[in-house]
């Protein structure tokens, strides 16, 4: 059995705009930022994942850090292939001499076009995948949360990732109605950068904006246990002299308000398309939040107040999609109707 399983490796990949997670034998074996650093003089990969993220925004002209995925889809085919290949190597770094035939299940945004699906399939095959299956993200999230997707009852999942927010109503093993909007974690980060520029005259990079989001990101202007202010440092836009600005969670909730309102509108648009019987199930069961964006302080409360349906944050929302992809991999034959 040992040798056979060694020849037939199976992995599930949550190929995200912000993070890529790989599951092998029911365990998360790789959880790294989706970023790769490439030496421009010879095209070699210098670093992948966390090591490449530390270089991001700090490189000279010979090194380029690339985020191969934008808005949930592959934007740089070559870099994506190098990144997937490198991350698969991380599972078993000592295995140099033999590339096993891989069976992969990769999840994709529900709004992907045929061309975008093809790009993911080709990248995965070039990185060593022999049988490559695709599963839609909201379906994987629902399976990962523990919803019985084959039941004749409606469940609704809102998966706020790095590049896209996926909203879907699921019943009888299929997606009844869905919407994929390109407002998500990266959009929040860009909002924070723009806000700091306009409001405080300070120039901050993507990484600092990300730290502000994690440190004091909030969906509500008044929280029960507020986080302490975040001190952002950077150059003054007028004078280029260094300044330090304290940022409060109230400011961030104000600056994210527009993007969050768009997510609310998209959720309402999906509810509008939902058949009444399924709508009744959703009102009873509530709506599940998954993805990194679900960790935004007070988001579930804001959405519950706005839409009048209870919102539940999935446990470990960051890994919900990856877990669901892993379960689909184990039950490939059982879930064949979900895979493409």
Secondary structure, DSSP 8 states (H G I E B T S, - for coil): -HHHHHHEEEEEEEE-SSEEEEEETTEEEEEEES-EEEETTT--EEEETHHHHHHTT---TTEEEE--EETTEES-HHHHHHHHHHHHHHHTTT--S---EEEEEEEE-TT--HHHHHHHHHHHHHTTEEEEEEEEHHHHHHHHHT--TTSSS-EEEEEE-SS-EEEEEEETTEEEEEEEES-SHHHHHHHHHHHHHHHH-EE--HHHHHHHHHHH-BSSSS-SS----EEEEEEETTT--EEEEEE-HHHHHHHHHHHHHHHHHHHHHHHHHS-HHHHHHHHHH-EEEESGGGGSBTHHHHHHHHHSS-EEE-TTGGGHHHHHHHHHHHTTTTTGGG--
